[in-house]
Amino acid sequence: MNFKSITLVVLFSLVFGMGLVAADRLPNQTPENQVFSIDTIIDVTGMVSDSTRLSWVIASPGSIPTGILGSQQAIADISYKDSIMTNGGKLSMNKNFAFDSKNKGLGLYNIESEKVLTYASTEGAHLVGEEEYTLSVAGNWADADDQIRCVFSQVPNNVLPAFCNIVSAKSSLININSAQVSTKGQIRGVAKNAETPAELNYRIAVTPDANSGSGFAEGTVMTSFQGTVLEARGTSNETSAENTWKDTTEVTGGIKNFQKAFAYQSGFRL
């Protein structure tokens, strides 16, 4: 069987700050925190079904609101899901998932997940899979004097305006016959003060299985990165800026190299 080589390498980065489009002010941790990790190693010839899901909502100050956010309140709604299924074939997979609900600074994350798998079809079997990260953060306006600030910087009117931002990164594997796949995702949604931005990072790479001998991965790979940003000014809760964006990619056939990387940060420059 002859395949057309598909090589795709894309880096996609967004950074939002005060003076640009929008910025997030993250809620802080609760007094009681949770830390857990799940490690999965699979090496099998046969049917496989593996799934991991997480849904997390946190608000501060006060409790999770049922309606309009309270004074100076911020809320983060975070979700993660990953699934792999085969109806046969040979699968080798190493997956690590870690969750930590404590406050995080720059370079640290509440959710981190990494996965490497190699799949080879036998007797017409195939692999399907999906992975998705979603970060939604909203906040009412707050007095910037309550935040830790750099002595060399100044926020106009000493106000952190209201905002409502949601971003997501998703990948899908469809009818994979042969491939090596690696993914990595990170989310920060809780921080001690407004100097620490919200952050979502995601990478996926699909390359040939070195043992297949064909030089190509075989199947369909899809990615979707998207976001919606709403920003107010001063103490108003009316929308002053709106930004919606989406990036999608789909490749099918003999894949020699497929890489997509998405990096998102949103925070106030104090």
C-alpha positions in Angstrom: 0.0 0.0 0.0 1.4 3.4 -1.0 0.9 6.4 1.2 1.5 10.1 0.6 3.7 11.6 3.3 2.2 14.2 5.6 4.5 16.4 7.6 3.0 19.0 9.8 4.8 21.0 12.6 2.8 23.8 14.2 3.5 26.0 17.2 0.6 28.0 18.5 1.0 30.5 21.4 -1.2 33.0 23.0 -0.3 35.4 25.8 -2.9 37.9 27.1 -2.1 40.6 29.6 -3.3 44.0 30.8 -3.3 46.5 27.9 -3.9 43.7 25.4 -7.2 41.7 25.2 -7.9 40.0 28.5 -6.5 38.7 31.7 -7.4 36.2 34.4 -7.3 36.5 38.2 -7.2 33.0 39.6 -9.1 31.8 42.7 -6.9 30.6 45.5 -6.7 27.2 47.2 -9.1 25.9 49.9 -7.7 25.1 53.4 -8.0 21.3 52.6 -6.1 20.2 49.5 -6.0 17.1 47.4 -2.9 15.6 45.7 -3.1 12.3 43.7 -1.5 10.7 40.7 -2.5 7.8 38.4 0.2 5.8 36.5 -0.8 3.4 33.8 1.5 0.9 31.9 -0.1 -1.4 29.3 1.7 -3.9 27.0 -0.9 -6.2 25.4 -2.1 -7.8 22.2 -5.8 -7.7 22.2 -8.7 -5.4 23.1 -8.0 -2.3 25.3 -10.3 0.3 26.9 -8.7 3.0 29.1 -10.3 6.2 30.3 -9.4 9.1 32.7 -11.7 12.0 33.6 -11.5 14.9 36.0 -13.9 17.8 36.6 -12.9 20.6 39.1 -14.7 23.8 40.1 -13.2 26.2 42.7 -14.1 29.7 43.7 -12.7 32.4 46.1 -13.5 34.3 48.2 -16.5 32.4 49.5 -18.4 29.4 48.1 -19.1 28.4 44.5 -21.7 30.9 43.2 -25.0 29.8 41.8 -25.5 33.1 40.0 -23.6 36.3 39.5 -20.1 36.4 41.0 -19.8 38.2 44.3 -17.5 41.2 45.0 -13.9 40.5 44.1 -14.8 36.8 43.5 -13.1 34.5 40.9 -14.0 31.0 39.8 -12.2 28.4 37.8 -14.0 25.5 36.0 -11.5 22.9 34.8 -12.0 19.6 33.0 -9.7 16.9 31.6 -10.6 13.7 29.8 -8.6 11.1 28.0 -9.7 7.8 26.4 -8.1 5.0 24.3 -9.9 2.0 22.8 -8.8 -0.8 20.5 -10.6 -3.9 19.1 -7.3 -5.8 18.8 -3.7 -5.3 17.8 -0.6 -4.7 19.8 -0.6 -1.7 22.2 2.2 -0.5 24.4 1.3 2.6 26.5 2.8 4.5 29.5 0.5 7.2 30.9 1.0 9.5 33.9 -1.7 11.8 35.4 -1.1 14.1 38.4 -3.5 16.4 40.2 -2.6 19.0 43.0 -5.2 21.5 44.2 -2.7 23.7 46.1 -1.8 27.3 44.9 0.7 27.2 42.1 3.3 29.7 40.9 4.9 30.2 37.5 6.2 26.9 36.1 4.0 24.8 38.4 0.6 23.3 37.5 -2.5 21.8 39.1 -3.0 19.2 36.4 -0.2 17.5 34.5 -0.6 14.5 32.2 1.8 12.8 29.8 1.3 9.8 27.5 3.4 7.7 25.1 1.9 4.9 23.1 2.9 2.6 20.2 0.2 0.7 18.3 0.3 -1.9 15.5 -2.8 -3.4 13.9 -3.3 -7.1 13.5 -6.1 -8.8 11.5 -7.7 -5.5 10.6 -7.9 -4.0 14.1 -7.6 -0.3 14.8 -7.2 2.2 17.6 -9.3 5.3 18.4 -8.7 7.9 21.1 -9.5 11.4 22.3 -7.9 13.8 24.8 -9.3 17.2 25.9 -8.3 20.0 28.3 -10.6 22.9 29.2 -9.8 25.9 31.3 -12.6 28.4 32.1 -11.9 31.3 34.4 -14.2 34.2 35.3 -14.0 37.0 37.9 -15.8 40.1 39.1 -13.8 43.3 39.3 -11.5 43.7 42.3 -9.4 46.4 44.0 -5.8 46.0 42.9 -4.6 47.4 46.2 -5.6 44.0 47.8 -3.1 42.3 45.5 0.7 42.0 45.8 2.2 44.5 43.4 5.6 45.3 42.0 6.8 48.8 43.1 7.8 49.6 39.5 4.4 48.9 38.0 1.0 50.5 38.2 -2.5 49.3 37.3 -4.7 52.1 36.0 -7.3 53.3 38.6 -6.1 50.5 40.9 -8.8 48.2 39.6 -8.6 44.7 38.1 -11.6 44.5 35.8 -14.2 41.7 35.4 -13.5 39.0 32.8 -14.8 35.6 31.5 -12.4 33.5 29.5 -12.5 29.9 28.3 -9.9 27.9 26.3 -9.6 24.3 25.3 -7.2 21.9 23.5 -8.4 18.7 22.0 -7.0 15.9 19.9 -8.6 12.8 18.3 -7.1 9.6 16.9 -9.4 7.8 14.4 -8.9 4.4 12.9 -5.1 4.3 13.7 -3.5 1.2 12.1 0.1 2.0 13.0 1.7 4.9 14.9 3.7 6.2 17.8 1.9 8.9 19.7 3.1 11.2 22.5 1.1 13.9 24.3 1.6 16.3 27.2 -0.8 18.7 28.9 -0.7 21.1 31.8 -3.2 23.4 33.5 -2.8 26.0 36.2 -6.1 27.3 37.6 -5.4 28.2 41.3 -2.9 30.7 42.6 -2.1 32.8 45.7 -2.4 36.2 44.0 -3.2 38.0 40.8 0.4 38.1 39.7 0.2 34.4 38.6 -1.6 33.9 35.3 -3.9 31.1 34.2 -2.1 28.7 31.9 -2.9 25.8 29.5 -0.3 24.0 27.5 -0.7 21.0 25.2 1.5 19.1 22.7 0.9 16.1 20.5 3.3 14.3 18.2 2.5 11.4 15.8 5.3 9.6 14.1 5.8 6.1 12.5 6.2 3.0 14.6 9.9 2.2 14.1 9.1 -1.6 14.1 6.5 -1.3 11.3 9.1 -0.9 8.6 6.8 1.3 6.5 8.2 4.7 7.5 4.7 6.1 8.0 2.1 6.2 10.7 -1.3 5.2 9.3 -4.7 6.7 10.2 -6.4 10.0 10.9 -5.3 12.6 13.5 -7.4 15.7 14.3 -6.7 18.7 16.7 -8.8 21.6 17.8 -7.6 24.6 19.9 -10.1 27.3 20.6 -11.0 30.1 23.0 -13.5 32.8 23.9 -12.4 35.9 25.8 -14.7 38.6 27.3 -13.2 41.6 29.1 -14.7 44.6 31.0 -13.2 47.9 32.0 -12.8 49.4 35.5 -15.7 48.5 37.8 -18.2 47.9 35.0 -19.5 44.4 34.4 -20.4 45.2 30.8 -18.3 43.6 28.0 -15.7 46.0 26.6 -13.8 43.5 24.5 -14.7 40.1 22.9 -12.3 37.8 21.1 -13.2 34.3 19.7 -10.7 32.1 17.9 -10.3 28.5 16.8 -7.5 26.5 15.1 -8.3 23.0 13.6 -6.2 20.5 11.8 -7.0 17.1 10.2 -4.6 14.7 8.5 -5.3 11.3 7.0 -3.1 8.8 5.2 0.6 8.0 5.6 1.9 10.4 8.3 5.6 10.9 8.4 5.6 13.6 11.0 2.7 15.4 12.8 3.3 17.9 15.6 1.0 20.5 17.2 1.8 22.7 20.3 -0.5 25.1 22.0 0.5 27.5 24.8 -1.9 29.9 26.6 -1.3 32.3 29.4 -3.7 35.0 30.7 -2.9 37.3 33.7 -2.7 40.8 34.9 0.7 42.6 34.7 0.9 44.1 38.2 
